[in-house]
Amino acid sequence: MSAYIIVGFTPKNTELLQEYSAKAASTISEFQGEFLVKAISQPLNGKVHPEYQVIITFPTKEKAEGWYSSPQYQSLVSLRDQGMDANFQLVG
């Protein structure tokens, strides 16, 4: 069954966010992941409203977990945290 990583984020440092985004994107294909959408989000309900939402699809939950916990991705976490405030969720 497919699995999705959903990321809600608000930029903190545009330059660092661009660097992180380029590097993170190159780690996804190894785990057969694909971006479904990356766009400004439109709040409909709730109290927390990140500026952007990203949805990444993977063929299985194990592939999604493998990507997130991979050394390649984990080496980017510090850069990610400097570039944006983010919330990652795994669905599937």
C-alpha distance (Angstrom), angle and dihedral (degrees) to the residues before:
residue distance angle dihedral
M1 . . .
S2 3.81 . .
A3 3.78 119.9 .
Y4 3.77 130.3 -158.0
I5 3.75 134.3 -151.5
I6 3.77 109.7 -152.0
V7 3.78 117.8 -163.5
G8 3.77 124.6 -168.5
F9 3.79 112.4 -170.6
T10 3.76 146.2 165.3
P11 3.82 118.4 -156.2
K12 3.83 119.4 -116.2
N13 3.82 100.4 171.6
T14 3.80 116.6 18.8
E15 3.82 96.4 -161.2
L16 3.81 93.8 50.7
L17 3.81 90.8 43.2
Q18 3.81 91.0 54.5
E19 3.81 90.7 49.4
Y20 3.80 91.4 48.5
S21 3.81 92.8 46.6
A22 3.80 93.4 52.7
K23 3.79 93.2 47.6
A24 3.82 95.4 42.7
A25 3.80 92.9 49.4
S26 3.80 90.5 58.0
T27 3.83 90.8 57.2
I28 3.81 96.5 54.7
S29 3.82 101.4 69.1
E30 3.82 92.4 60.5
F31 3.82 86.6 66.7
Q32 3.83 93.6 43.5
G33 3.79 91.3 -107.5
E34 3.78 125.2 153.0
F35 3.79 133.6 -170.4
L36 3.80 111.5 -116.0
V37 3.78 96.6 -179.5
K38 3.79 142.8 -10.9
A39 3.76 113.1 -177.4
I40 3.76 147.8 130.3
S41 3.78 107.1 -78.0
Q42 3.79 125.6 -127.8
P43 3.80 111.9 -143.5
L44 3.79 114.3 -132.2
N45 3.81 101.6 165.8
G46 3.78 142.9 -11.8
K47 3.78 136.8 53.4
V48 3.81 103.8 -89.2
H49 3.79 116.6 69.2
P50 3.80 117.3 173.9
E51 3.77 113.7 -162.8
Y52 3.83 94.6 -123.5
Q53 3.80 137.8 28.3
V54 3.78 127.4 -156.2
I55 3.79 126.3 -170.5
I56 3.81 119.4 -165.1
T57 3.81 119.8 -173.9
F58 3.81 125.7 -149.9
P59 3.82 128.1 -176.9
T60 3.83 92.0 -121.1
K61 3.78 141.4 12.0
E62 3.81 88.7 -114.4
K63 3.82 91.4 57.5
A64 3.82 91.0 49.7
E65 3.80 92.1 48.6
G66 3.80 89.8 44.6
W67 3.79 91.4 54.6
Y68 3.81 94.7 47.2
S69 3.80 94.1 47.2
S70 3.82 95.9 39.7
P71 3.81 117.7 119.8
Q72 3.82 88.6 -124.0
Y73 3.80 92.8 58.9
Q74 3.80 97.3 35.1
S75 3.80 89.5 56.6
L76 3.83 86.7 65.1
V77 3.83 98.0 52.1
S78 3.81 94.8 94.5
L79 3.80 90.7 50.7
R80 3.83 89.9 46.5
D81 3.79 92.5 51.7
Q82 3.81 91.5 50.0
G83 3.79 91.9 49.4
M84 3.80 101.4 44.7
D85 3.77 149.1 3.3
A86 3.79 103.6 -118.0
N87 3.78 145.2 174.6
F88 3.82 118.3 -156.9
Q89 3.81 121.5 -162.2
L90 3.79 130.8 -178.3
V91 3.79 115.8 -146.1
G92 3.78 122.3 -176.6
